[in-house]
Amino acid sequence: METIRPGNTDPIPLQPRPQAIGTILVRFVGLLLVAVAVMVLIWSR
């Protein structure tokens, strides 16, 4: 069985800018608030 190798041996380029931790944190907090609001609405019935 032959191994298949790419024509060039350059490393695979990563994303130029990784996602900022602040963006991830804002999304997490937003989803958390939405989940809490849904739970409160369900519980209050």
C-alpha positions in Angstrom: 0.0 0.0 0.0 1.4 3.3 -1.1 1.4 6.4 1.2 -0.1 9.5 -0.4 1.9 12.7 0.3 1.1 16.3 -0.6 3.3 18.0 -3.2 4.6 20.5 -0.7 5.5 19.9 2.9 4.4 23.3 4.1 2.4 23.2 7.4 -1.3 23.5 7.1 -2.1 27.2 7.6 -4.2 27.9 10.7 -7.0 30.5 10.7 -5.4 33.9 10.5 -7.1 35.1 13.6 -8.6 32.7 16.2 -11.9 33.6 17.6 -11.6 36.1 20.4 -12.3 34.8 23.8 -14.6 37.7 24.4 -16.9 36.7 21.5 -17.1 33.2 22.9 -17.8 34.5 26.4 -20.6 36.9 25.1 -22.3 34.0 23.3 -22.1 31.7 26.3 -23.6 34.4 28.6 -26.3 35.1 26.1 -27.3 31.5 25.7 -27.2 31.1 29.5 -29.6 34.0 30.0 -31.9 32.6 27.3 -31.9 29.2 29.0 -32.6 30.7 32.4 -35.5 32.8 31.0 -37.1 29.7 29.4 -36.7 27.8 32.7 -38.4 30.6 34.6 -41.3 30.8 32.1 -41.8 27.0 32.4 -41.5 27.1 36.2 -43.9 30.0 36.6 -46.8 28.2 34.9 
